[in-house]
């Protein structure tokens, strides 16, 4: 397997030497991060009342035109750090009371993350590690994480490849993402929780519901439930927020209550019980983090 000298961590397969140049994700051989803080707006079993120790990585291997984190995903805001520094950040978040370490958009940085997790565990990191991804890796990259990740938090954005290409510039997204989720489940198995309801291990699949794409969302829920039944959780998210005018007019409005309620009714009709729903208004720019290097330069 190629690593950073011919990078193929994700399905872009850029094969660039990241010690000398950058590929689609714009990342070098360094770990680049934009923020490391306790967050409280994740699923209840992830953030609870104490907060999730969330580390936002710079760069992204997807091309979602509606990305809310464009400052770090596309514009590459962040600071280069070493794996030793990343391990120190993880331990600092644990000391602040985080109930887990939540690695957001980690794909371009898998190699450095692996090194950092090992170093942090050697120095006393005990809380679960969450891998929070858009799910466009190569499966060999996910296999490198076996035994290091406790909870996988993959997106399953699209069923229809035409939508994936149109909105995220990703070919064969559904086929690849479902194989990735299968490998994740193989590694960590069914969801397990501690006495406080905090997740200890397992897979939670996130699906951001897009306006005017409810039929695609229904296909995703149907696939997940038929494949995994109640052994995973599904997070059905209504927080889509247009942050700038887009060329596709269907994405220039928020998801309607009628669309979301229709999807929830469909989930119930399938028999889905293990799901997180967002019943309050979460489609607001107020939920978009202010990326300012907080927690990095301490």
The 8 nearest C-alpha neighbors of each residue, nearest first, counted from 0:
[[1, 2, 139, 7, 5, 140, 6, 8],
 [2, 0, 5, 6, 7, 3, 4, 14],
 [1, 3, 6, 4, 5, 0, 7, 8],
 [4, 2, 6, 5, 17, 16, 28, 1],
 [3, 5, 16, 2, 6, 17, 15, 18],
 [6, 4, 14, 15, 16, 1, 3, 2],
 [5, 7, 14, 3, 2, 15, 8, 4],
 [6, 8, 12, 9, 14, 1, 13, 5],
 [7, 9, 140, 137, 6, 136, 2, 107],
 [10, 8, 136, 137, 7, 11, 135, 12],
 [9, 11, 12, 137, 136, 135, 7, 8],
 [10, 12, 13, 9, 7, 23, 60, 8],
 [13, 11, 7, 10, 14, 9, 6, 8],
 [12, 14, 11, 15, 22, 6, 7, 23],
 [15, 13, 5, 6, 12, 7, 16, 4],
 [16, 14, 5, 13, 6, 17, 22, 4],
 [15, 17, 4, 5, 18, 19, 20, 3],
 [16, 18, 27, 20, 19, 28, 21, 3],
 [17, 19, 28, 16, 27, 20, 4, 3],
 [20, 18, 17, 16, 21, 27, 15, 28],
 [19, 21, 17, 16, 18, 15, 27, 22],
 [22, 20, 25, 17, 26, 27, 15, 23],
 [21, 23, 25, 24, 13, 15, 26, 20],
 [22, 24, 25, 60, 21, 13, 11, 59],
 [23, 25, 60, 59, 58, 26, 22, 107],
 [26, 24, 21, 22, 23, 58, 27, 75],
 [27, 25, 21, 24, 58, 28, 107, 22],
 [26, 28, 17, 29, 21, 18, 20, 25],
 [27, 29, 17, 18, 3, 26, 30, 108],
 [30, 28, 27, 79, 31, 80, 81, 26],
 [31, 29, 80, 79, 108, 111, 81, 32],
 [32, 30, 79, 78, 57, 77, 56, 80],
 [31, 33, 56, 77, 57, 78, 55, 34],
 [34, 32, 77, 292, 55, 290, 56, 57],
 [33, 35, 292, 293, 55, 54, 290, 294],
 [36, 34, 54, 294, 53, 293, 295, 55],
 [37, 35, 53, 52, 294, 38, 34, 54],
 [36, 38, 52, 50, 51, 53, 97, 39],
 [39, 37, 50, 51, 40, 36, 53, 46],
 [38, 40, 50, 46, 41, 51, 37, 47],
 [41, 39, 38, 46, 42, 43, 286, 50],
 [42, 40, 46, 39, 45, 43, 38, 51],
 [41, 43, 45, 44, 46, 40, 275, 47],
 [44, 42, 47, 45, 46, 41, 197, 40],
 [43, 45, 197, 198, 42, 47, 196, 46],
 [46, 44, 42, 43, 41, 47, 197, 51],
 [45, 47, 50, 51, 39, 41, 43, 44],
 [48, 46, 43, 44, 49, 50, 45, 39],
 [49, 47, 50, 46, 39, 43, 51, 98],
 [50, 48, 47, 97, 96, 46, 98, 51],
 [51, 49, 46, 39, 37, 38, 97, 48],
 [50, 52, 46, 97, 37, 38, 99, 53],
 [53, 51, 100, 37, 97, 92, 101, 99],
 [52, 54, 101, 36, 35, 51, 37, 100],
 [53, 55, 35, 102, 34, 103, 101, 56],
 [54, 56, 103, 34, 33, 32, 35, 53],
 [57, 55, 32, 104, 31, 33, 105, 103],
 [58, 56, 71, 32, 31, 75, 72, 77],
 [59, 57, 72, 24, 75, 71, 25, 73],
 [58, 60, 24, 72, 61, 104, 57, 107],
 [59, 61, 24, 23, 62, 58, 107, 9],
 [62, 60, 59, 63, 167, 169, 168, 135],
 [61, 63, 167, 168, 64, 60, 169, 166],
 [64, 62, 167, 66, 65, 166, 61, 168],
 [63, 65, 66, 166, 62, 167, 245, 168],
 [64, 66, 63, 67, 241, 242, 166, 245],
 [67, 65, 63, 68, 69, 64, 72, 62],
 [68, 66, 69, 65, 287, 242, 240, 241],
 [67, 69, 70, 66, 71, 72, 287, 288],
 [68, 70, 72, 73, 71, 66, 67, 74],
 [71, 69, 74, 68, 76, 72, 73, 75],
 [70, 72, 75, 76, 57, 69, 74, 73],
 [73, 71, 58, 69, 59, 75, 57, 70],
 [72, 74, 69, 75, 71, 70, 58, 59],
 [73, 75, 70, 71, 76, 72, 69, 58],
 [76, 74, 71, 58, 57, 73, 72, 77],
 [77, 75, 71, 74, 70, 57, 33, 78],
 [78, 76, 33, 32, 31, 57, 75, 71],
 [77, 79, 31, 32, 33, 80, 76, 292],
 [80, 78, 31, 30, 29, 32, 77, 81],
 [79, 81, 30, 84, 31, 78, 29, 82],
 [82, 80, 84, 83, 30, 85, 29, 79],
 [81, 83, 115, 85, 84, 111, 86, 114],
 [84, 82, 86, 81, 85, 115, 87, 118],
 [83, 85, 87, 81, 86, 82, 80, 88],
 [86, 84, 82, 88, 87, 83, 115, 89],
 [85, 87, 119, 115, 83, 89, 84, 88],
 [86, 88, 84, 90, 85, 89, 91, 83],
 [89, 87, 91, 85, 86, 90, 84, 92],
 [90, 88, 86, 92, 87, 91, 85, 93],
 [89, 91, 93, 87, 92, 88, 124, 94],
 [92, 90, 88, 94, 93, 89, 87, 95],
 [91, 93, 95, 89, 94, 90, 52, 97],
 [92, 94, 97, 90, 96, 95, 91, 89],
 [93, 95, 91, 92, 96, 90, 97, 89],
 [96, 94, 92, 93, 97, 91, 37, 52],
 [97, 95, 93, 94, 98, 49, 92, 50],
 [98, 96, 52, 93, 51, 50, 99, 92],
 [97, 99, 51, 126, 96, 50, 49, 52],
 [100, 98, 127, 126, 97, 51, 52, 128],
 [99, 101, 52, 128, 129, 53, 127, 102],
 [100, 102, 53, 129, 52, 54, 103, 99],
 [101, 103, 54, 130, 131, 105, 129, 53],
 [104, 102, 131, 55, 105, 54, 56, 101],
 [105, 103, 132, 56, 106, 131, 59, 102],
 [104, 106, 108, 103, 107, 102, 56, 109],
 [105, 107, 108, 109, 104, 136, 132, 8],
 [108, 106, 105, 109, 24, 8, 26, 59],
 [107, 109, 106, 105, 111, 110, 30, 112],
 [110, 108, 112, 106, 111, 107, 113, 105],
 [111, 109, 113, 112, 108, 114, 2, 107],
 [112, 110, 114, 113, 108, 109, 82, 115],
 [111, 113, 115, 109, 114, 110, 108, 116],
 [114, 112, 116, 110, 111, 115, 109, 117],
 [113, 115, 111, 117, 112, 116, 82, 118],
 [114, 116, 82, 86, 112, 118, 117, 113],
 [117, 115, 119, 113, 118, 114, 120, 112],
 [116, 118, 120, 114, 115, 119, 121, 113],
 [117, 119, 115, 121, 116, 120, 86, 114],
 [120, 118, 86, 116, 122, 124, 121, 117],
 [121, 119, 124, 123, 117, 122, 118, 116],
 [120, 122, 118, 119, 123, 117, 124, 116],
 [123, 121, 119, 120, 124, 118, 90, 86],
 [122, 124, 120, 121, 125, 119, 90, 118],
 [125, 123, 120, 119, 90, 126, 122, 121],
 [124, 126, 123, 127, 120, 93, 99, 119],
 [125, 127, 99, 124, 98, 128, 100, 93],
 [128, 126, 99, 149, 199, 100, 129, 125],
 [127, 129, 100, 148, 149, 99, 150, 101],
 [130, 128, 150, 101, 151, 100, 102, 131],
 [129, 131, 151, 102, 152, 132, 101, 150],
 [132, 130, 152, 103, 102, 153, 129, 104],
 [133, 131, 153, 104, 134, 154, 130, 152],
 [132, 134, 154, 153, 135, 104, 131, 155],
 [135, 133, 132, 176, 153, 136, 154, 179],
 [134, 136, 9, 10, 133, 176, 137, 175],
 [137, 135, 9, 10, 134, 138, 8, 140],
 [136, 138, 9, 10, 139, 140, 8, 135],
 [137, 139, 141, 140, 179, 136, 142, 182],
 [140, 138, 142, 137, 141, 143, 8, 0],
 [141, 139, 143, 138, 142, 137, 8, 136],
 [142, 140, 138, 143, 144, 139, 137, 145],
 [141, 143, 139, 144, 140, 145, 138, 182],
 [144, 142, 140, 141, 145, 139, 113, 109],
 [145, 143, 142, 141, 147, 148, 146, 113],
 [146, 144, 142, 147, 143, 186, 148, 141],
 [145, 147, 148, 144, 186, 149, 187, 143],
 [148, 146, 144, 145, 149, 116, 128, 113],
 [149, 147, 128, 150, 146, 144, 129, 145],
 [150, 148, 200, 128, 127, 129, 187, 147],
 [151, 149, 129, 200, 201, 202, 148, 128],
 [150, 152, 202, 130, 129, 153, 201, 203],
 [151, 153, 131, 203, 130, 204, 202, 132],
 [154, 152, 132, 204, 134, 131, 133, 151],
 [155, 153, 205, 133, 156, 204, 206, 134],
 [154, 156, 206, 157, 205, 153, 204, 176],
 [155, 157, 206, 154, 207, 158, 163, 133],
 [158, 156, 159, 163, 155, 173, 162, 215],
 [157, 159, 173, 215, 219, 160, 218, 156],
 [160, 158, 161, 162, 157, 215, 163, 173],
 [161, 159, 163, 162, 171, 164, 158, 172],
 [160, 162, 164, 159, 163, 165, 170, 166],
 [163, 161, 165, 160, 164, 159, 166, 157],
 [164, 162, 160, 167, 161, 169, 166, 165],
 [163, 165, 168, 169, 161, 162, 167, 166],
 [166, 164, 162, 163, 167, 161, 168, 169],
 [165, 167, 163, 63, 64, 164, 162, 168],
 [168, 166, 63, 62, 163, 169, 164, 165],
 [169, 167, 164, 62, 165, 166, 163, 170],
 [170, 168, 164, 167, 163, 172, 171, 61],
 [169, 171, 172, 164, 160, 168, 163, 161],
 [172, 170, 174, 173, 160, 175, 169, 163],
 [171, 173, 175, 170, 174, 169, 176, 160],
 [174, 172, 176, 158, 175, 171, 177, 157],
 [175, 173, 177, 171, 172, 176, 178, 158],
 [174, 176, 178, 172, 173, 177, 171, 179],
 [177, 175, 179, 173, 134, 178, 174, 172],
 [176, 178, 180, 179, 174, 175, 173, 181],
 [179, 177, 181, 175, 176, 180, 182, 174],
 [178, 180, 176, 182, 177, 181, 138, 175],
 [181, 179, 183, 177, 182, 178, 184, 176],
 [180, 182, 178, 184, 179, 183, 177, 185],
 [183, 181, 185, 179, 180, 184, 186, 178],
 [184, 182, 180, 186, 185, 181, 179, 187],
 [185, 183, 188, 181, 186, 187, 182, 180],
 [184, 186, 182, 183, 188, 187, 181, 180],
 [185, 187, 183, 184, 188, 145, 182, 146],
 [186, 188, 201, 184, 185, 200, 183, 149],
 [187, 189, 184, 201, 185, 186, 190, 202],
 [190, 188, 230, 201, 231, 191, 187, 202],
 [189, 191, 201, 200, 231, 202, 230, 188],
 [190, 192, 200, 199, 198, 201, 189, 193],
 [193, 191, 198, 199, 197, 196, 194, 190],
 [194, 192, 196, 195, 197, 199, 198, 191],
 [193, 195, 196, 192, 197, 198, 191, 199],
 [196, 194, 193, 197, 192, 44, 47, 198],
 [195, 197, 193, 192, 194, 44, 198, 47],
 [198, 196, 44, 192, 193, 195, 45, 199],
 [197, 199, 192, 44, 200, 191, 45, 196],
 [200, 198, 192, 191, 127, 197, 193, 149],
 [201, 199, 150, 149, 191, 190, 198, 187],
 [200, 202, 190, 150, 189, 187, 188, 191],
 [201, 203, 151, 231, 150, 152, 190, 204],
 [202, 204, 232, 152, 233, 231, 205, 151],
 [205, 203, 233, 153, 154, 152, 234, 202],
 [206, 204, 234, 154, 233, 153, 155, 235],
 [205, 207, 235, 155, 156, 154, 236, 208],
 [206, 208, 236, 209, 237, 156, 235, 205],
 [207, 209, 237, 236, 206, 216, 210, 239],
 [208, 210, 212, 207, 211, 254, 239, 213],
 [211, 209, 254, 212, 250, 253, 249, 208],
 [210, 212, 213, 209, 249, 258, 254, 250],
 [213, 211, 215, 210, 209, 214, 216, 208],
 [214, 212, 216, 215, 211, 217, 258, 262],
 [213, 215, 217, 216, 212, 218, 211, 262],
 [216, 214, 218, 213, 217, 212, 158, 219],
 [217, 215, 213, 219, 214, 218, 220, 208],
 [218, 216, 214, 220, 219, 215, 221, 213],
 [219, 217, 221, 215, 216, 220, 222, 214],
 [218, 220, 216, 222, 217, 221, 158, 223],
 [219, 221, 217, 223, 222, 218, 224, 216],
 [220, 222, 218, 224, 219, 223, 225, 217],
 [221, 223, 219, 225, 220, 224, 226, 218],
 [224, 222, 226, 220, 221, 225, 227, 219],
 [223, 225, 228, 227, 226, 221, 222, 220],
 [224, 226, 222, 223, 228, 227, 221, 220],
 [225, 227, 223, 224, 222, 228, 221, 181],
 [226, 228, 224, 230, 223, 225, 229, 231],
 [227, 229, 224, 230, 225, 226, 231, 223],
 [230, 228, 231, 273, 227, 232, 272, 224],
 [229, 231, 189, 227, 228, 190, 232, 188],
 [232, 230, 202, 229, 203, 189, 190, 227],
 [233, 231, 203, 273, 274, 204, 234, 202],
 [234, 232, 274, 204, 203, 205, 235, 275],
 [233, 235, 275, 205, 274, 204, 236, 206],
 [236, 234, 206, 276, 275, 233, 205, 207],
 [235, 237, 207, 238, 208, 206, 277, 234],
 [236, 238, 208, 239, 277, 207, 254, 259],
 [239, 237, 282, 281, 236, 240, 207, 283],
 [238, 240, 282, 237, 253, 209, 254, 241],
 [239, 241, 282, 253, 242, 238, 283, 284],
 [242, 240, 251, 243, 252, 65, 239, 253],
 [241, 243, 240, 67, 244, 65, 284, 66],
 [242, 244, 241, 245, 251, 65, 240, 64],
 [245, 243, 251, 246, 242, 241, 248, 250],
 [244, 246, 247, 243, 251, 248, 250, 64],
 [247, 245, 248, 244, 250, 251, 249, 64],
 [248, 246, 245, 249, 250, 251, 244, 166],
 [247, 249, 251, 250, 246, 245, 252, 244],
 [248, 250, 247, 251, 211, 210, 252, 245],
 [251, 249, 248, 252, 247, 210, 241, 245],
 [252, 250, 248, 249, 241, 244, 245, 253],
 [253, 251, 250, 241, 254, 249, 210, 240],
 [252, 254, 240, 239, 255, 210, 241, 251],
 [253, 255, 210, 209, 239, 252, 256, 237],
 [254, 256, 257, 258, 253, 259, 210, 252],
 [255, 257, 259, 258, 260, 254, 261, 237],
 [256, 258, 260, 255, 259, 261, 254, 262],
 [259, 257, 261, 255, 256, 260, 262, 213],
 [258, 260, 262, 256, 261, 257, 263, 255],
 [261, 259, 263, 257, 262, 258, 256, 264],
 [260, 262, 264, 258, 259, 263, 257, 265],
 [261, 263, 265, 259, 260, 264, 266, 258],
 [262, 264, 266, 260, 265, 261, 259, 267],
 [265, 263, 267, 261, 262, 266, 260, 268],
 [264, 266, 268, 262, 263, 267, 261, 269],
 [267, 265, 263, 269, 268, 264, 271, 262],
 [266, 268, 264, 270, 265, 269, 271, 263],
 [267, 269, 265, 270, 266, 264, 271, 263],
 [270, 268, 266, 267, 271, 265, 221, 224],
 [269, 271, 267, 268, 272, 266, 224, 228],
 [272, 270, 266, 267, 269, 273, 224, 274],
 [273, 271, 274, 270, 229, 267, 266, 232],
 [274, 272, 232, 271, 229, 233, 275, 231],
 [275, 273, 233, 232, 234, 272, 276, 271],
 [274, 276, 234, 235, 233, 277, 42, 273],
 [277, 275, 235, 278, 234, 274, 236, 263],
 [278, 276, 279, 236, 237, 275, 235, 281],
 [277, 279, 276, 280, 237, 281, 260, 259],
 [280, 278, 277, 281, 237, 282, 276, 238],
 [281, 279, 282, 278, 238, 277, 283, 237],
 [280, 282, 238, 283, 279, 237, 277, 286],
 [283, 281, 238, 240, 239, 280, 237, 284],
 [284, 282, 285, 281, 286, 240, 238, 280],
 [283, 285, 286, 287, 240, 282, 242, 67],
 [286, 284, 283, 287, 288, 282, 281, 289],
 [285, 287, 284, 283, 288, 281, 282, 40],
 [286, 288, 284, 285, 67, 289, 68, 283],
 [289, 287, 290, 286, 68, 285, 284, 34],
 [288, 290, 291, 287, 34, 292, 293, 286],
 [291, 289, 288, 33, 34, 292, 293, 70],
 [290, 292, 293, 289, 34, 33, 77, 76],
 [293, 291, 34, 33, 295, 290, 294, 77],
 [294, 292, 34, 291, 295, 35, 36, 296],
 [293, 295, 35, 297, 34, 296, 36, 292],
 [296, 294, 292, 293, 297, 35, 34, 88],
 [295, 297, 294, 292, 293, 78, 34, 88],
 [296, 295, 294, 293, 88, 292, 91, 87]]
